[in-house]
């Protein structure tokens, strides 16, 4: 196990009707806030009304920034930061999924910075200060409700990058599983693929034995496998929605990553793809992950894949290579059973821009920690996934 520092300051209010505590959670940070949300689904399902009622009852003034895209844009970050500065807003409330929360975090950092906000995501400077952020979660996927990460797309340059900073941890997040009842099956499935890939990125590592973290990771994966089909078939099944919602937070709040290395291949490559094609993040991950698994499976990595197959998929048999391959097959079949695609061609993506995707994926000569992959390797995996 590697050395680590664990820090997780976000207060979680989990369960039915926790929205009743929203006003009291905001008040310590002021009474003038920016309310950030997406394309309007929260107005159809009643969440918007519940939030507004709480703000009004507690004397909290607010401005709204609506229309945040599923892959949040730098232009929205700039627009929100301008509103915060112009109206002296002291808090940002994100109501939505990970994209909305990421955008709110970006706004929070940009509002405290005089330069170009893209400086953060192009790694020219670090985020040292941000306005406080809170979240009301409506989609189980990214874990942004309980971590310090923010992924933003620069539509002008075709880049999608993530950053992390302690200042970006939400002060609180309200997790009411009933708020995910209206999420369609396809988006539910895509969210599950995102959760699982967060776990893969830590679980598949060499030389960082951490039995407790690995056991927790296996539990999160088994939770997703058990409850994703139920949530898709029975959208208002509270138990299924609750377990997936908490799995989302636990997958990327630092717990299972403590003492481990983050691989990063699937996320880096998918960010490059969705920056160019505006693909739903979880869909891209569902396509890439099984192809990556097959490509990196060899004598050095086989034990970890066999462990994955046996402990997560209940694969039996003594031969590790056979077990590993069966585990990967079961992973691919699981995504298919949820209605997710398995090839890039199924979402209209061909090889025309693969070179550009490779260029945008690689920040150094190699990518990944479980198995370091060079430019040719990345290209080969994309070709397999075509």
Secondary structure, DSSP 8 states (H G I E B T S, - for coil): ----------EEEESTTGGGGHHHHHHTT-SEEEEEE-SSHHHHSSHHHHHHHHHHHTT-EEEEE----SS-BHHHHHHHHHHHHHTT--EEEEEESHHHHHHHHHHHHHTT-SS-THHHHTTSS------EEEEEE--SSS-GGGSSEEEEEETTTTEEEEEE-GGGS-SEEEE-GGGGTTS-HHHHHHHHHHHHHHHHHHHS-SS---HHHHHHHHHHHHHHHHHHHHHHH-TT-HHHHHHHHHHHHHHTSSTTTTTS----HHHHHHHHHHHHH---HHHHHHHHHHHHHHHH-STTTHHHHHHHHHHHH----S-HHHHHHHHHHHHHHHHHHTT--SSGGGGT--GGGHHHHHHHH-SSS-B-SSS-B-HHHHHHHHHHH-
